[in-house]
Amino acid sequence: MSLDKMLKKNILITQIRGFSGLTRGQKANLTGLGLRGIGSKSSLLCSESILGMVRKIEHLIKIDVE
């Protein structure tokens, strides 16, 4: 499912990679989404701002629609 089709749905974000070697902005996006380390999960209502953060760190997370 494309990210744009997830708007206004609950999504579950799971961190699958660590903080090592990331830019300051990527680290800020991870913490802004409520992720603290590998295996941590966060359930959020998908909005444009959430999608913007997700697009910056897609390679570090796994997304599931609830």
N, C-alpha and C positions, 0 to 999 in steps of 0.2 A: 504494500500500500504506500502510495506517495505521501510525503509529509503534509502537503496541502490538503489532502482529504481527511486528515486527522483533526482539523480545527473543531473546537467545541466538543471534543471527546476526551474522556479520561485516558491518559497514557501512563504506562509503567516504564520507567527508565532504569536500566541496570548498568552500572559501570563495569566494563570488562577489561579495562587497561588502567595502569597506574598513572601517577602524576609525573613520573620521571621524563625529563626532556621536553616538557610542554612550555609554551609561552605563558606569560603572565595572564593574558586574556583568556586562554584556554582553561587555566586553573581557576580563574574567576568564574567562568561559565559553569564549570563542574560544581563549584561550591554554591553558586547561585541556583542551580537546579536541585540542591540538597544532597549531593553525592559527596561522600567522604573518603572512599577508597574502593578497591576492587571488591565487587560483590554487593556493594551498597545499592539500595533501591529507593526510588522516589516516585510517588504517584501524583500526577499533576493534571489539571485541566488545561488542555492544549489551546494556546492562543498564539497570536503573531509573534509576541516577544519571546515566548518559550520556543517556538519554532526557529527563531533567529539564533538563539543560544544552541539549540540542538544541531543546527546546520554547521556550526563552527567546530563541533566536537563529535560528529557522527562516527568517526573512526575509533572513538573511545567508549561508546555506549551501545546498548541494545535496546530497541524500542518495541513495546508490545501495546496493542490497543486493548483496554479493559472492557 
